[in-house]
Amino acid sequence: MLFNTFRLVAILFLVFGFSGAAYAMENLDGEVKAITAALDAGQVDKAVAAAQILTKSHPKLSVAYSTLGKTLVYRGDYLGAIKPLRKALQYDANNATAHWYLGSALAGEGKEEEGKKEYAIAVKLRPKLLKGKGCADCDWLKRVTGH
């Protein structure tokens, strides 16, 4: 994901110059934070709608699709979340967030073995995912992922 971020910044810099590139990255970060805040406030439908707009404004950016997938998982639309999460991984195979929520979506669809594999990839990419999650199944996840 780091490489894709640097590549995006380089493209934005070439197109918009330094201040434009910085603004675009800051704006994207702000959009993702606003969507996360809406989820935290229980405004799931608002977050889904905003994430759908994000994928239209950033159609080749992994974080846009992983954000949409995350909002759909929060909504309980596990089947609907799988497609954007897989698309996120097409753009960035090292997107730990996409792997994590794909694991949730697959498990929610009854595909627990596939879900476990995605959780394991997510934790391998970002071991801190298991810290502070506050989930009831963290012991299970630690056994599944070997961490």
C-alpha positions in Angstrom: 0.0 0.0 0.0 2.9 2.3 0.7 4.1 2.1 -2.9 0.6 2.9 -4.2 0.4 5.9 -1.9 3.8 7.2 -3.1 2.7 6.6 -6.7 -0.5 8.4 -6.2 1.3 11.4 -4.6 3.7 11.5 -7.5 0.9 11.6 -10.0 -1.0 14.2 -8.1 2.2 16.3 -7.8 2.7 16.1 -11.5 -0.9 17.0 -12.3 -1.6 19.6 -9.6 1.8 20.7 -8.3 2.9 20.4 -4.7 0.0 22.3 -3.0 -2.6 20.6 -5.1 -1.2 17.1 -4.5 -1.1 17.8 -0.7 -4.6 19.1 -0.8 -5.9 16.0 -2.7 -4.3 13.6 -0.3 -5.5 15.5 2.7 -9.0 15.7 1.2 -9.1 12.0 0.7 -7.9 11.3 4.2 -10.5 13.7 5.5 -13.2 11.9 3.5 -12.2 8.5 4.8 -12.1 9.9 8.4 -15.6 11.4 8.0 -17.0 8.1 6.8 -15.4 6.3 9.7 -16.9 9.0 12.1 -20.3 8.4 10.6 -19.9 4.6 11.2 -18.8 5.3 14.8 -21.9 7.5 15.2 -24.2 4.7 13.9 -25.0 6.5 10.7 -24.3 3.5 8.5 -26.5 4.4 5.6 -24.9 7.9 5.4 -21.4 6.2 5.5 -22.3 3.8 2.7 -23.6 6.6 0.5 -20.4 8.7 1.2 -18.2 5.7 0.4 -20.0 5.0 -2.8 -19.3 8.6 -3.8 -15.7 8.1 -2.8 -15.3 5.2 -5.2 -16.7 7.3 -8.0 -14.3 10.2 -7.3 -11.3 7.9 -6.8 -12.1 4.9 -9.1 -8.6 3.4 -9.1 -7.8 3.8 -5.4 -7.8 0.8 -3.1 -8.7 2.7 0.0 -11.9 4.0 -1.7 -13.1 0.4 -2.3 -11.9 -0.9 1.1 -13.8 1.9 2.7 -17.0 1.0 0.8 -16.6 -2.6 1.7 -16.1 -1.7 5.4 -19.3 0.3 5.4 -21.2 -2.5 3.8 -19.9 -5.0 6.4 -21.1 -2.6 9.1 -24.5 -2.5 7.4 -24.5 -6.3 7.5 -24.5 -6.6 3.7 -21.7 -9.2 3.6 -22.5 -10.3 0.1 -22.4 -6.7 -1.2 -19.2 -6.0 0.6 -17.2 -8.8 -1.1 -17.0 -7.2 -4.6 -15.6 -3.8 -3.5 -13.2 -5.5 -1.1 -11.8 -7.7 -3.8 -11.6 -4.7 -6.1 -9.6 -2.9 -3.4 -7.2 -5.9 -3.3 -6.8 -5.8 -7.1 -5.4 -2.2 -6.7 -3.4 -3.0 -3.6 -2.9 -6.6 -2.5 -1.3 -5.4 0.7 -4.3 -3.4 1.9 -4.7 -5.0 5.4 -8.0 -3.2 6.0 -9.5 -4.8 2.8 -8.3 -8.2 3.9 -9.7 -7.8 7.4 -13.2 -6.7 6.2 -13.2 -9.3 3.4 -12.6 -11.9 6.2 -15.6 -10.5 8.0 -17.7 -10.5 4.9 -16.8 -14.0 3.9 -17.4 -15.3 7.4 -20.8 -13.5 7.4 -21.7 -15.4 4.3 -20.8 -18.7 5.9 -17.4 -19.0 4.2 -15.5 -19.2 7.5 -12.4 -21.0 6.1 -12.0 -18.3 3.4 -12.6 -15.7 6.0 -9.9 -17.1 8.3 -7.4 -16.9 5.5 -8.2 -13.2 4.9 -7.9 -12.4 8.6 -4.5 -14.2 8.7 -3.3 -12.1 5.7 -4.5 -8.9 7.4 -2.8 -9.7 10.7 0.4 -10.7 8.9 0.4 -7.4 7.1 -0.5 -5.4 10.2 -0.1 -7.3 13.4 -1.5 -4.4 15.5 -5.0 -5.2 14.1 -5.6 -7.6 17.0 -4.6 -5.0 19.6 -7.4 -2.8 20.8 -10.1 -4.3 18.6 -12.2 -5.1 21.6 -13.7 -8.1 19.9 -15.2 -11.0 21.7 -13.5 -13.4 19.3 -9.9 -12.1 19.6 -8.7 -15.3 21.2 -10.2 -17.2 18.2 -8.6 -14.8 15.8 -5.2 -15.1 17.5 -5.4 -18.9 17.2 -6.5 -18.7 13.5 -3.8 -16.2 12.6 -1.1 -17.6 14.7 -0.4 -14.3 16.5 
